[in-house]
């Protein structure tokens, strides 16, 4: 089952998604669930601008590579 407010994050890697959370401000969680053994949360952060920062994307991409994505 997919979240109701999400988008694929192809710049991070295949199977990576960003979930948008609208509680007490704006929050984002970038995760990957393509592996049989686990769902990996790559990064979670408050969203302060309309565009996701390069630093947030780069951090999630590095973590994606660390898990063998």
N, C-alpha and C positions, 0 to 999 in steps of 0.2 A: 504494500500500500504506500502511495506517495503522499507527502504533505500537501496541504491545500495551497500554500503560497511558497513556491520554490522555482529555481531555474537551474538548468545544467551549467556547469562551470568547465567548459571544454578547454579553456586556457590552463586549467590546473591539471586535468587529465580525464581519461575516459571513466565514466561512472561517478564523477564528482558533482555534487549539487550544493547549492546555497539555499538554505531555508530562511525565509524572512519572518521575523517575530515582531509583533507590534504590541508590546507590553511595556509600560513605563519607558517610553522612547522606542527607538528602532534598534533591533539587534539582528545579527546574522550568524548563522552556524554553517560552516562548510564541512561536508562529510562525504564519505565514500562507503557504499554498501555492496560492492560487487564481489567481495570475497566471502567464501562460505563460512569462515570461522568467526567473523566479527564485522561490526559496523565501526568505522574509524572516524572520529571527530578530528578534523584536521586543524580547525581554527574556529573560535567563537569570539565575537567582538561587538561593541556598540557601533552603530552606524551613525556617523555625524555629518556626512556629506552625501550627495546623491550618487556619486560614483565610488565604487569600492577602490580603496587605495592600492597602489602597486605593491606597497610593503605587505599588506594583508594577503594579496594574491600570491606574492612570492613566498611568503611563509607557508601558506597552505600547499603550494606546489612543492616546496622542499620536503615537507612532511609526507606528501603523497609519494614522492620518490623513495623516502626512507622505508615505507611499508611495502615497497615493491610494485607500485602502480605503474 
